[in-house]
Amino acid sequence: MTQLEERLHERNWKMLKKEVIKGAHAGYIYRIQVLDKEDRKSDYIYKEFADDRNNEIKIYKKLSDYIKPFSKLVEVWDTAPQAILMCDLNTPLKEGFNLYTIENKRKLIDSILSRLAALHSLSPSSVAKELPTHQINSDWFDWCLVQLNKLSSQNKWNASEWIKTIENAYKQLNLINYKQRSSFVITHGDPHLENIFYADEQVWFIDWEWAAIGSPLRDITILCQDIYDAHLIKYINESYRKYLKTSNLNIPIEDYQRDFDYLYVDHITMMLAWEIEKYFQGYTSEEEIQRIIAFKIKEIKRTMNEELKILD
């Protein structure tokens, strides 16, 4: 009997099917079908963590009561091999999002923003000392430059202009030294559309390993990363402040916009590096990575120019 089968046996479950989920992720992820003690069939996701990527286990232990309303988590195993079991929510919102009408995209975004506002409105006082505090640093900047230089050396593309744009943005905005202005809240830390699902008429989040105390705009600017429509990004920016107000989180407009812009540039840089990594691993086509880079570099320029006008 395998470790997984033993763990299911402890719940009086029998495994009927097991399928490996392939992708650019750490550890091993399986889609399983089980038969419970009432002879009912159910589908679950079993995620076994790599030794160097097990922070999610610690987060679930610390934030269990906070995460429960926003996640379909069933069980956490803290003994080797560390793993979690959660309900199978089918496909992430990223798949098929571009096929929706603009009206349906906005409705879906509103549902996500409402859920994030509910998370951000929870009092962090009892867990603040248990979580890291998020601040912008040089990590994503450094990684992105490495990725762009690697891309330039392996292809015919000249990444020098892209690198110059990113370096200029971080320098002009003094981004690495920026201190966020919003009240700090519990943040998910990685809620882009690949980590968001819609099931049972509700929005659910997975992959909480980057959860931290930080600005609510941290999550909102990461949400924007799988969206390649400047109008929708503007909609997210403008709409979320309204959701915060209904949750009694009032942030002065100047602080709100400054946090959004600075975190947005940093997270564009992060996602740019990650998308290039997926290209190197064969999960993203050459045509797609060119489209992604073009859009994200354009967004960095736009955001930087808007901020510099305000600073003048």
C-alpha positions as protocol buffer text, in pm:
chain_id: "A"
residue {
  index: 1
  type: MET
  ca { x: 0 y: 0 z: 0 }
}
residue {
  index: 2
  type: THR
  ca { x: 141 y: 340 z: -99 }
}
residue {
  index: 3
  type: GLN
  ca { x: 165 y: 635 z: 140 }
}
residue {
  index: 4
  type: LEU
  ca { x: -131 y: 800 z: -35 }
}
residue {
  index: 5
  type: GLU
  ca { x: -341 y: 483 z: -12 }
}
residue {
  index: 6
  type: GLU
  ca { x: -257 y: 453 z: 359 }
}
residue {
  index: 7
  type: ARG
  ca { x: -365 y: 812 z: 417 }
}
residue {
  index: 8
  type: LEU
  ca { x: -692 y: 755 z: 236 }
}
residue {
  index: 9
  type: HIS
  ca { x: -744 y: 428 z: 426 }
}
residue {
  index: 10
  type: GLU
  ca { x: -725 y: 625 z: 752 }
}
residue {
  index: 11
  type: ARG
  ca { x: -1033 y: 814 z: 630 }
}
residue {
  index: 12
  type: ASN
  ca { x: -1203 y: 485 z: 530 }
}
residue {
  index: 13
  type: TRP
  ca { x: -1162 y: 578 z: 165 }
}
residue {
  index: 14
  type: LYS
  ca { x: -1053 y: 361 z: -124 }
}
residue {
  index: 15
  type: MET
  ca { x: -865 y: 507 z: -423 }
}
residue {
  index: 16
  type: LEU
  ca { x: -1028 y: 426 z: -757 }
}
residue {
  index: 17
  type: LYS
  ca { x: -820 y: 639 z: -996 }
}
residue {
  index: 18
  type: LYS
  ca { x: -499 y: 842 z: -987 }
}
residue {
  index: 19
  type: GLU
  ca { x: -377 y: 1081 z: -1257 }
}
residue {
  index: 20
  type: VAL
  ca { x: -58 y: 1287 z: -1255 }
}
residue {
  index: 21
  type: ILE
  ca { x: -114 y: 1658 z: -1320 }
}
residue {
  index: 22
  type: LYS
  ca { x: 179 y: 1789 z: -1520 }
}
residue {
  index: 23
  type: GLY
  ca { x: 291 y: 2150 z: -1516 }
}
residue {
  index: 24
  type: ALA
  ca { x: 550 y: 2402 z: -1402 }
}
residue {
  index: 25
  type: HIS
  ca { x: 506 y: 2341 z: -1032 }
}
residue {
  index: 26
  type: ALA
  ca { x: 719 y: 2213 z: -745 }
}
residue {
  index: 27
  type: GLY
  ca { x: 649 y: 1870 z: -600 }
}
residue {
  index: 28
  type: TYR
  ca { x: 390 y: 1622 z: -727 }
}
residue {
  index: 29
  type: ILE
  ca { x: 21 y: 1684 z: -791 }
}
residue {
  index: 30
  type: TYR
  ca { x: -235 y: 1410 z: -853 }
}
residue {
  index: 31
  type: ARG
  ca { x: -604 y: 1407 z: -940 }
}
residue {
  index: 32
  type: ILE
  ca { x: -764 y: 1116 z: -759 }
}
residue {
  index: 33
  type: GLN
  ca { x: -1107 y: 960 z: -740 }
}
residue {
  index: 34
  type: VAL
  ca { x: -1206 y: 790 z: -415 }
}
residue {
  index: 35
  type: LEU
  ca { x: -1487 y: 577 z: -283 }
}
residue {
  index: 36
  type: ASP
  ca { x: -1590 y: 677 z: 69 }
}
residue {
  index: 37
  type: LYS
  ca { x: -1738 y: 458 z: 342 }
}
residue {
  index: 38
  type: GLU
  ca { x: -2088 y: 537 z: 211 }
}
residue {
  index: 39
  type: ASP
  ca { x: -1984 y: 413 z: -136 }
}
residue {
  index: 40
  type: ARG
  ca { x: -1994 y: 764 z: -281 }
}
residue {
  index: 41
  type: LYS
  ca { x: -1743 y: 863 z: -547 }
}
residue {
  index: 42
  type: SER
  ca { x: -1564 y: 1198 z: -514 }
}
residue {
  index: 43
  type: ASP
  ca { x: -1274 y: 1371 z: -688 }
}
residue {
  index: 44
  type: TYR
  ca { x: -982 y: 1534 z: -505 }
}
residue {
  index: 45
  type: ILE
  ca { x: -641 y: 1688 z: -564 }
}
residue {
  index: 46
  type: TYR
  ca { x: -349 y: 1545 z: -368 }
}
residue {
  index: 47
  type: LYS
  ca { x: -41 y: 1770 z: -359 }
}
residue {
  index: 48
  type: GLU
  ca { x: 289 y: 1635 z: -227 }
}
residue {
  index: 49
  type: PHE
  ca { x: 546 y: 1906 z: -160 }
}
residue {
  index: 50
  type: ALA
  ca { x: 911 y: 1922 z: -257 }
}
residue {
  index: 51
  type: ASP
  ca { x: 1138 y: 1954 z: 48 }
}
residue {
  index: 52
  type: ASP
  ca { x: 1245 y: 2308 z: -48 }
}
residue {
  index: 53
  type: ARG
  ca { x: 891 y: 2429 z: -130 }
}
residue {
  index: 54
  type: ASN
  ca { x: 689 y: 2329 z: 176 }
}
residue {
  index: 55
  type: ASN
  ca { x: 604 y: 2675 z: 312 }
}
residue {
  index: 56
  type: GLU
  ca { x: 240 y: 2621 z: 218 }
}
residue {
  index: 57
  type: ILE
  ca { x: 213 y: 2354 z: 489 }
}
residue {
  index: 58
  type: LYS
  ca { x: 330 y: 2605 z: 751 }
}
residue {
  index: 59
  type: ILE
  ca { x: 86 y: 2866 z: 621 }
}
residue {
  index: 60
  type: TYR
  ca { x: -209 y: 2625 z: 642 }
}
residue {
  index: 61
  type: LYS
  ca { x: -113 y: 2542 z: 1000 }
}
residue {
  index: 62
  type: LYS
  ca { x: -90 y: 2909 z: 1101 }
}
residue {
  index: 63
  type: LEU
  ca { x: -391 y: 3036 z: 906 }
}
residue {
  index: 64
  type: SER
  ca { x: -627 y: 2739 z: 914 }
}
residue {
  index: 65
  type: ASP
  ca { x: -928 y: 2933 z: 1045 }
}
residue {
  index: 66
  type: TYR
  ca { x: -863 y: 3225 z: 809 }
}
residue {
  index: 67
  type: ILE
  ca { x: -814 y: 3015 z: 497 }
}
residue {
  index: 68
  type: LYS
  ca { x: -1102 y: 2772 z: 549 }
}
residue {
  index: 69
  type: PRO
  ca { x: -1378 y: 3000 z: 409 }
}
residue {
  index: 70
  type: PHE
  ca { x: -1171 y: 3071 z: 96 }
}
residue {
  index: 71
  type: SER
  ca { x: -1031 y: 2727 z: 18 }
}
residue {
  index: 72
  type: LYS
  ca { x: -1162 y: 2375 z: -43 }
}
residue {
  index: 73
  type: LEU
  ca { x: -886 y: 2227 z: 169 }
}
residue {
  index: 74
  type: VAL
  ca { x: -973 y: 1889 z: 323 }
}
residue {
  index: 75
  type: GLU
  ca { x: -660 y: 1777 z: 509 }
}
residue {
  index: 76
  type: VAL
  ca { x: -298 y: 1869 z: 576 }
}
residue {
  index: 77
  type: TRP
  ca { x: -24 y: 1614 z: 645 }
}
residue {
  index: 78
  type: ASP
  ca { x: 276 y: 1761 z: 824 }
}
residue {
  index: 79
  type: THR
  ca { x: 468 y: 1431 z: 838 }
}
residue {
  index: 80
  type: ALA
  ca { x: 686 y: 1310 z: 551 }
}
residue {
  index: 81
  type: PRO
  ca { x: 594 y: 1329 z: 275 }
}
residue {
  index: 82
  type: GLN
  ca { x: 423 y: 1660 z: 354 }
}
residue {
  index: 83
  type: ALA
  ca { x: 105 y: 1693 z: 153 }
}
residue {
  index: 84
  type: ILE
  ca { x: -244 y: 1840 z: 132 }
}
residue {
  index: 85
  type: LEU
  ca { x: -576 y: 1708 z: 7 }
}
residue {
  index: 86
  type: MET
  ca { x: -834 y: 1943 z: -142 }
}
residue {
  index: 87
  type: CYS
  ca { x: -1152 y: 1912 z: -345 }
}
residue {
  index: 88
  type: ASP
  ca { x: -1108 y: 1894 z: -720 }
}
residue {
  index: 89
  type: LEU
  ca { x: -1231 y: 2232 z: -847 }
}
residue {
  index: 90
  type: ASN
  ca { x: -1175 y: 2138 z: -1213 }
}
residue {
  index: 91
  type: THR
  ca { x: -1003 y: 2406 z: -1422 }
}
residue {
  index: 92
  type: PRO
  ca { x: -862 y: 2742 z: -1308 }
}
residue {
  index: 93
  type: LEU
  ca { x: -1025 y: 3063 z: -1428 }
}
residue {
  index: 94
  type: LYS
  ca { x: -726 y: 3135 z: -1651 }
}
residue {
  index: 95
  type: GLU
  ca { x: -842 y: 2861 z: -1886 }
}
residue {
  index: 96
  type: GLY
  ca { x: -1115 y: 3004 z: -2104 }
}
residue {
  index: 97
  type: PHE
  ca { x: -1109 y: 3353 z: -1952 }
}
residue {
  index: 98
  type: ASN
  ca { x: -1020 y: 3516 z: -2284 }
}
residue {
  index: 99
  type: LEU
  ca { x: -1323 y: 3350 z: -2446 }
}
residue {
  index: 100
  type: TYR
  ca { x: -1570 y: 3528 z: -2216 }
}
residue {
  index: 101
  type: THR
  ca { x: -1757 y: 3839 z: -2321 }
}
residue {
  index: 102
  type: ILE
  ca { x: -1636 y: 4163 z: -2163 }
}
residue {
  index: 103
  type: GLU
  ca { x: -1954 y: 4169 z: -1953 }
}
residue {
  index: 104
  type: ASN
  ca { x: -1892 y: 3818 z: -1818 }
}
residue {
  index: 105
  type: LYS
  ca { x: -1526 y: 3898 z: -1752 }
}
residue {
  index: 106
  type: ARG
  ca { x: -1631 y: 4194 z: -1539 }
}
residue {
  index: 107
  type: LYS
  ca { x: -1885 y: 3985 z: -1348 }
}
residue {
  index: 108
  type: LEU
  ca { x: -1621 y: 3725 z: -1275 }
}
residue {
  index: 109
  type: ILE
  ca { x: -1371 y: 3991 z: -1170 }
}
residue {
  index: 110
  type: ASP
  ca { x: -1633 y: 4142 z: -939 }
}
residue {
  index: 111
  type: SER
  ca { x: -1679 y: 3802 z: -774 }
}
residue {
  index: 112
  type: ILE
  ca { x: -1303 y: 3772 z: -722 }
}
residue {
  index: 113
  type: LEU
  ca { x: -1272 y: 4126 z: -585 }
}
residue {
  index: 114
  type: SER
  ca { x: -1558 y: 4064 z: -344 }
}
residue {
  index: 115
  type: ARG
  ca { x: -1385 y: 3754 z: -207 }
}
residue {
  index: 116
  type: LEU
  ca { x: -1050 y: 3930 z: -175 }
}
residue {
  index: 117
  type: ALA
  ca { x: -1217 y: 4219 z: 8 }
}
residue {
  index: 118
  type: ALA
  ca { x: -1365 y: 3966 z: 251 }
}
residue {
  index: 119
  type: LEU
  ca { x: -1018 y: 3820 z: 310 }
}
residue {
  index: 120
  type: HIS
  ca { x: -854 y: 4160 z: 348 }
}
residue {
  index: 121
  type: SER
  ca { x: -1117 y: 4277 z: 597 }
}
residue {
  index: 122
  type: LEU
  ca { x: -1027 y: 4001 z: 846 }
}
residue {
  index: 123
  type: SER
  ca { x: -837 y: 4128 z: 1148 }
}
residue {
  index: 124
  type: PRO
  ca { x: -473 y: 4020 z: 1120 }
}
residue {
  index: 125
  type: SER
  ca { x: -387 y: 4096 z: 1483 }
}
residue {
  index: 126
  type: SER
  ca { x: -387 y: 3737 z: 1610 }
}
residue {
  index: 127
  type: VAL
  ca { x: -159 y: 3605 z: 1332 }
}
residue {
  index: 128
  type: ALA
  ca { x: 47 y: 3911 z: 1239 }
}
residue {
  index: 129
  type: LYS
  ca { x: 350 y: 3785 z: 1430 }
}
residue {
  index: 130
  type: GLU
  ca { x: 319 y: 3443 z: 1265 }
}
residue {
  index: 131
  type: LEU
  ca { x: 345 y: 3572 z: 909 }
}
residue {
  index: 132
  type: PRO
  ca { x: 617 y: 3753 z: 715 }
}
residue {
  index: 133
  type: THR
  ca { x: 554 y: 4116 z: 621 }
}
residue {
  index: 134
  type: HIS
  ca { x: 562 y: 4183 z: 250 }
}
residue {
  index: 135
  type: GLN
  ca { x: 766 y: 4475 z: 121 }
}
residue {
  index: 136
  type: ILE
  ca { x: 904 y: 4540 z: -226 }
}
residue {
  index: 137
  type: ASN
  ca { x: 1269 y: 4435 z: -258 }
}
residue {
  index: 138
  type: SER
  ca { x: 1508 y: 4354 z: -542 }
}
residue {
  index: 139
  type: ASP
  ca { x: 1418 y: 3984 z: -577 }
}
residue {
  index: 140
  type: TRP
  ca { x: 1184 y: 4007 z: -877 }
}
residue {
  index: 141
  type: PHE
  ca { x: 1397 y: 4275 z: -1042 }
}
residue {
  index: 142
  type: ASP
  ca { x: 1711 y: 4061 z: -1015 }
}
residue {
  index: 143
  type: TRP
  ca { x: 1537 y: 3744 z: -1134 }
}
residue {
  index: 144
  type: CYS
  ca { x: 1374 y: 3917 z: -1431 }
}
residue {
  index: 145
  type: LEU
  ca { x: 1704 y: 4062 z: -1553 }
}
residue {
  index: 146
  type: VAL
  ca { x: 1862 y: 3716 z: -1533 }
}
residue {
  index: 147
  type: GLN
  ca { x: 1572 y: 3570 z: -1731 }
}
residue {
  index: 148
  type: LEU
  ca { x: 1581 y: 3841 z: -1998 }
}
residue {
  index: 149
  type: ASN
  ca { x: 1956 y: 3807 z: -2041 }
}
residue {
  index: 150
  type: LYS
  ca { x: 1916 y: 3431 z: -2068 }
}
residue {
  index: 151
  type: LEU
  ca { x: 1640 y: 3479 z: -2324 }
}
residue {
  index: 152
  type: SER
  ca { x: 1860 y: 3714 z: -2523 }
}
residue {
  index: 153
  type: SER
  ca { x: 2152 y: 3469 z: -2524 }
}
residue {
  index: 154
  type: GLN
  ca { x: 1939 y: 3172 z: -2635 }
}
residue {
  index: 155
  type: ASN
  ca { x: 1737 y: 3344 z: -2905 }
}
residue {
  index: 156
  type: LYS
  ca { x: 1773 y: 3605 z: -3174 }
}
residue {
  index: 157
  type: TRP
  ca { x: 1575 y: 3853 z: -2966 }
}
residue {
  index: 158
  type: ASN
  ca { x: 1754 y: 4156 z: -2835 }
}
residue {
  index: 159
  type: ALA
  ca { x: 1636 y: 4209 z: -2477 }
}
residue {
  index: 160
  type: SER
  ca { x: 1841 y: 4523 z: -2415 }
}
residue {
  index: 161
  type: GLU
  ca { x: 1545 y: 4762 z: -2457 }
}
residue {
  index: 162
  type: TRP
  ca { x: 1326 y: 4552 z: -2228 }
}
residue {
  index: 163
  type: ILE
  ca { x: 1600 y: 4545 z: -1965 }
}
residue {
  index: 164
  type: LYS
  ca { x: 1648 y: 4920 z: -1999 }
}
residue {
  index: 165
  type: THR
  ca { x: 1274 y: 4980 z: -1946 }
}
residue {
  index: 166
  type: ILE
  ca { x: 1268 y: 4774 z: -1626 }
}
residue {
  index: 167
  type: GLU
  ca { x: 1590 y: 4923 z: -1490 }
}
residue {
  index: 168
  type: ASN
  ca { x: 1460 y: 5273 z: -1562 }
}
residue {
  index: 169
  type: ALA
  ca { x: 1128 y: 5206 z: -1386 }
}
residue {
  index: 170
  type: TYR
  ca { x: 1292 y: 5077 z: -1070 }
}
residue {
  index: 171
  type: LYS
  ca { x: 1540 y: 5365 z: -1069 }
}
residue {
  index: 172
  type: GLN
  ca { x: 1298 y: 5649 z: -1152 }
}
residue {
  index: 173
  type: LEU
  ca { x: 1040 y: 5531 z: -898 }
}
residue {
  index: 174
  type: ASN
  ca { x: 1302 y: 5425 z: -639 }
}
residue {
  index: 175
  type: LEU
  ca { x: 1090 y: 5114 z: -624 }
}
residue {
  index: 176
  type: ILE
  ca { x: 1311 y: 4896 z: -405 }
}
residue {
  index: 177
  type: ASN
  ca { x: 1293 y: 5150 z: -122 }
}
residue {
  index: 178
  type: TYR
  ca { x: 917 y: 5203 z: -147 }
}
residue {
  index: 179
  type: LYS
  ca { x: 719 y: 5159 z: 175 }
}
residue {
  index: 180
  type: GLN
  ca { x: 358 y: 5068 z: 120 }
}
residue {
  index: 181
  type: ARG
  ca { x: 105 y: 5320 z: 248 }
}
residue {
  index: 182
  type: SER
  ca { x: -210 y: 5114 z: 297 }
}
residue {
  index: 183
  type: SER
  ca { x: -310 y: 4950 z: 622 }
}
residue {
  index: 184
  type: PHE
  ca { x: -155 y: 4605 z: 630 }
}
residue {
  index: 185
  type: VAL
  ca { x: -390 y: 4307 z: 603 }
}
residue {
  index: 186
  type: ILE
  ca { x: -369 y: 3931 z: 547 }
}
residue {
  index: 187
  type: THR
  ca { x: -286 y: 3878 z: 180 }
}
residue {
  index: 188
  type: HIS
  ca { x: -302 y: 3558 z: -24 }
}
residue {
  index: 189
  type: GLY
  ca { x: 18 y: 3651 z: -205 }
}
residue {
  index: 190
  type: ASP
  ca { x: -38 y: 3484 z: -543 }
}
residue {
  index: 191
  type: PRO
  ca { x: -400 y: 3524 z: -661 }
}
residue {
  index: 192
  type: HIS
  ca { x: -351 y: 3534 z: -1037 }
}
residue {
  index: 193
  type: LEU
  ca { x: -613 y: 3352 z: -1245 }
}
residue {
  index: 194
  type: GLU
  ca { x: -421 y: 3023 z: -1248 }
}
residue {
  index: 195
  type: ASN
  ca { x: -473 y: 3001 z: -871 }
}
residue {
  index: 196
  type: ILE
  ca { x: -841 y: 3097 z: -871 }
}
residue {
  index: 197
  type: PHE
  ca { x: -1137 y: 2864 z: -935 }
}
residue {
  index: 198
  type: TYR
  ca { x: -1513 y: 2899 z: -954 }
}
residue {
  index: 199
  type: ALA
  ca { x: -1719 y: 2612 z: -813 }
}
residue {
  index: 200
  type: ASP
  ca { x: -2044 y: 2574 z: -620 }
}
residue {
  index: 201
  type: GLU
  ca { x: -2133 y: 2933 z: -718 }
}
residue {
  index: 202
  type: GLN
  ca { x: -1831 y: 3068 z: -533 }
}
residue {
  index: 203
  type: VAL
  ca { x: -1471 y: 3180 z: -593 }
}
residue {
  index: 204
  type: TRP
  ca { x: -1195 y: 2970 z: -433 }
}
residue {
  index: 205
  type: PHE
  ca { x: -820 y: 3022 z: -399 }
}
residue {
  index: 206
  type: ILE
  ca { x: -536 y: 2768 z: -401 }
}
residue {
  index: 207
  type: ASP
  ca { x: -158 y: 2795 z: -344 }
}
residue {
  index: 208
  type: TRP
  ca { x: -129 y: 3001 z: -25 }
}
residue {
  index: 209
  type: GLU
  ca { x: 246 y: 2958 z: 19 }
}
residue {
  index: 210
  type: TRP
  ca { x: 315 y: 3331 z: -33 }
}
residue {
  index: 211
  type: ALA
  ca { x: 57 y: 3450 z: 223 }
}
residue {
  index: 212
  type: ALA
  ca { x: 186 y: 3745 z: 425 }
}
residue {
  index: 213
  type: ILE
  ca { x: 86 y: 4064 z: 600 }
}
residue {
  index: 214
  type: GLY
  ca { x: 90 y: 4344 z: 344 }
}
residue {
  index: 215
  type: SER
  ca { x: -103 y: 4599 z: 143 }
}
residue {
  index: 216
  type: PRO
  ca { x: -432 y: 4472 z: -2 }
}
residue {
  index: 217
  type: LEU
  ca { x: -305 y: 4610 z: -333 }
}
residue {
  index: 218
  type: ARG
  ca { x: -45 y: 4334 z: -329 }
}
residue {
  index: 219
  type: ASP
  ca { x: -315 y: 4080 z: -414 }
}
residue {
  index: 220
  type: ILE
  ca { x: -497 y: 4308 z: -655 }
}
residue {
  index: 221
  type: THR
  ca { x: -189 y: 4377 z: -868 }
}
residue {
  index: 222
  type: ILE
  ca { x: -108 y: 4005 z: -881 }
}
residue {
  index: 223
  type: LEU
  ca { x: -466 y: 3937 z: -993 }
}
residue {
  index: 224
  type: CYS
  ca { x: -394 y: 4163 z: -1291 }
}
residue {
  index: 225
  type: GLN
  ca { x: -103 y: 3949 z: -1409 }
}
residue {
  index: 226
  type: ASP
  ca { x: -303 y: 3696 z: -1614 }
}
residue {
  index: 227
  type: ILE
  ca { x: -511 y: 3972 z: -1773 }
}
residue {
  index: 228
  type: TYR
  ca { x: -393 y: 4123 z: -2101 }
}
residue {
  index: 229
  type: ASP
  ca { x: -644 y: 4402 z: -2142 }
}
residue {
  index: 230
  type: ALA
  ca { x: -550 y: 4749 z: -2015 }
}
residue {
  index: 231
  type: HIS
  ca { x: -919 y: 4846 z: -1985 }
}
residue {
  index: 232
  type: LEU
  ca { x: -992 y: 4548 z: -1759 }
}
residue {
  index: 233
  type: ILE
  ca { x: -687 y: 4627 z: -1546 }
}
residue {
  index: 234
  type: LYS
  ca { x: -817 y: 4981 z: -1506 }
}
residue {
  index: 235
  type: TYR
  ca { x: -1157 y: 4835 z: -1413 }
}
residue {
  index: 236
  type: ILE
  ca { x: -995 y: 4621 z: -1142 }
}
residue {
  index: 237
  type: ASN
  ca { x: -802 y: 4918 z: -1008 }
}
residue {
  index: 238
  type: GLU
  ca { x: -1106 y: 5144 z: -988 }
}
residue {
  index: 239
  type: SER
  ca { x: -1351 y: 4879 z: -867 }
}
residue {
  index: 240
  type: TYR
  ca { x: -1154 y: 4735 z: -582 }
}
residue {
  index: 241
  type: ARG
  ca { x: -1147 y: 5057 z: -383 }
}
residue {
  index: 242
  type: LYS
  ca { x: -1527 y: 5044 z: -380 }
}
residue {
  index: 243
  type: TYR
  ca { x: -1520 y: 4689 z: -244 }
}
residue {
  index: 244
  type: LEU
  ca { x: -1278 y: 4795 z: 28 }
}
residue {
  index: 245
  type: LYS
  ca { x: -1513 y: 5074 z: 134 }
}
residue {
  index: 246
  type: THR
  ca { x: -1803 y: 4831 z: 170 }
}
residue {
  index: 247
  type: SER
  ca { x: -1575 y: 4622 z: 393 }
}
residue {
  index: 248
  type: ASN
  ca { x: -1492 y: 4933 z: 603 }
}
residue {
  index: 249
  type: LEU
  ca { x: -1135 y: 4950 z: 475 }
}
residue {
  index: 250
  type: ASN
  ca { x: -1091 y: 5312 z: 375 }
}
residue {
  index: 251
  type: ILE
  ca { x: -761 y: 5398 z: 206 }
}
residue {
  index: 252
  type: PRO
  ca { x: -696 y: 5757 z: 90 }
}
residue {
  index: 253
  type: ILE
  ca { x: -705 y: 5766 z: -289 }
}
residue {
  index: 254
  type: GLU
  ca { x: -346 y: 5893 z: -318 }
}
residue {
  index: 255
  type: ASP
  ca { x: -214 y: 5608 z: -100 }
}
residue {
  index: 256
  type: TYR
  ca { x: -431 y: 5353 z: -278 }
}
residue {
  index: 257
  type: GLN
  ca { x: -311 y: 5457 z: -624 }
}
residue {
  index: 258
  type: ARG
  ca { x: 53 y: 5483 z: -522 }
}
residue {
  index: 259
  type: ASP
  ca { x: 45 y: 5132 z: -372 }
}
residue {
  index: 260
  type: PHE
  ca { x: -129 y: 4998 z: -681 }
}
residue {
  index: 261
  type: ASP
  ca { x: 120 y: 5150 z: -926 }
}
residue {
  index: 262
  type: TYR
  ca { x: 436 y: 5053 z: -741 }
}
residue {
  index: 263
  type: LEU
  ca { x: 321 y: 4701 z: -660 }
}
residue {
  index: 264
  type: TYR
  ca { x: 189 y: 4661 z: -1014 }
}
residue {
  index: 265
  type: VAL
  ca { x: 531 y: 4735 z: -1166 }
}
residue {
  index: 266
  type: ASP
  ca { x: 703 y: 4497 z: -924 }
}
residue {
  index: 267
  type: HIS
  ca { x: 453 y: 4220 z: -994 }
}
residue {
  index: 268
  type: ILE
  ca { x: 468 y: 4270 z: -1370 }
}
residue {
  index: 269
  type: THR
  ca { x: 842 y: 4216 z: -1335 }
}
residue {
  index: 270
  type: MET
  ca { x: 781 y: 3903 z: -1126 }
}
residue {
  index: 271
  type: MET
  ca { x: 533 y: 3753 z: -1370 }
}
residue {
  index: 272
  type: LEU
  ca { x: 749 y: 3842 z: -1668 }
}
residue {
  index: 273
  type: ALA
  ca { x: 1031 y: 3636 z: -1517 }
}
residue {
  index: 274
  type: TRP
  ca { x: 792 y: 3349 z: -1442 }
}
residue {
  index: 275
  type: GLU
  ca { x: 640 y: 3346 z: -1792 }
}
residue {
  index: 276
  type: ILE
  ca { x: 989 y: 3338 z: -1944 }
}
residue {
  index: 277
  type: GLU
  ca { x: 1069 y: 3042 z: -1716 }
}
residue {
  index: 278
  type: LYS
  ca { x: 758 y: 2861 z: -1845 }
}
residue {
  index: 279
  type: TYR
  ca { x: 879 y: 2932 z: -2199 }
}
residue {
  index: 280
  type: PHE
  ca { x: 1217 y: 2775 z: -2116 }
}
residue {
  index: 281
  type: GLN
  ca { x: 1036 y: 2470 z: -1975 }
}
residue {
  index: 282
  type: GLY
  ca { x: 827 y: 2433 z: -2291 }
}
residue {
  index: 283
  type: TYR
  ca { x: 489 y: 2535 z: -2146 }
}
residue {
  index: 284
  type: THR
  ca { x: 466 y: 2864 z: -2340 }
}
residue {
  index: 285
  type: SER
  ca { x: 514 y: 2907 z: -2715 }
}
residue {
  index: 286
  type: GLU
  ca { x: 753 y: 3154 z: -2876 }
}
residue {
  index: 287
  type: GLU
  ca { x: 462 y: 3350 z: -3020 }
}
residue {
  index: 288
  type: GLU
  ca { x: 292 y: 3366 z: -2680 }
}
residue {
  index: 289
  type: ILE
  ca { x: 601 y: 3478 z: -2488 }
}
residue {
  index: 290
  type: GLN
  ca { x: 659 y: 3758 z: -2738 }
}
residue {
  index: 291
  type: ARG
  ca { x: 299 y: 3875 z: -2689 }
}
residue {
  index: 292
  type: ILE
  ca { x: 335 y: 3857 z: -2310 }
}
residue {
  index: 293
  type: ILE
  ca { x: 661 y: 4052 z: -2305 }
}
residue {
  index: 294
  type: ALA
  ca { x: 527 y: 4321 z: -2539 }
}
residue {
  index: 295
  type: PHE
  ca { x: 217 y: 4380 z: -2324 }
}
residue {
  index: 296
  type: LYS
  ca { x: 396 y: 4379 z: -1990 }
}
residue {
  index: 297
  type: ILE
  ca { x: 676 y: 4611 z: -2102 }
}
residue {
  index: 298
  type: LYS
  ca { x: 411 y: 4848 z: -2236 }
}
residue {
  index: 299
  type: GLU
  ca { x: 229 y: 4838 z: -1900 }
}
residue {
  index: 300
  type: ILE
  ca { x: 550 y: 4914 z: -1709 }
}
residue {
  index: 301
  type: LYS
  ca { x: 612 y: 5217 z: -1931 }
}
residue {
  index: 302
  type: ARG
  ca { x: 253 y: 5339 z: -1895 }
}
residue {
  index: 303
  type: THR
  ca { x: 246 y: 5301 z: -1517 }
}
residue {
  index: 304
  type: MET
  ca { x: 588 y: 5460 z: -1470 }
}
residue {
  index: 305
  type: ASN
  ca { x: 496 y: 5760 z: -1685 }
}
residue {
  index: 306
  type: GLU
  ca { x: 170 y: 5813 z: -1496 }
}
residue {
  index: 307
  type: GLU
  ca { x: 352 y: 5802 z: -1162 }
}
residue {
  index: 308
  type: LEU
  ca { x: 627 y: 6038 z: -1278 }
}
residue {
  index: 309
  type: LYS
  ca { x: 363 y: 6292 z: -1383 }
}
residue {
  index: 310
  type: ILE
  ca { x: 217 y: 6278 z: -1031 }
}
residue {
  index: 311
  type: LEU
  ca { x: 561 y: 6311 z: -873 }
}
residue {
  index: 312
  type: ASP
  ca { x: 636 y: 6619 z: -1086 }
}
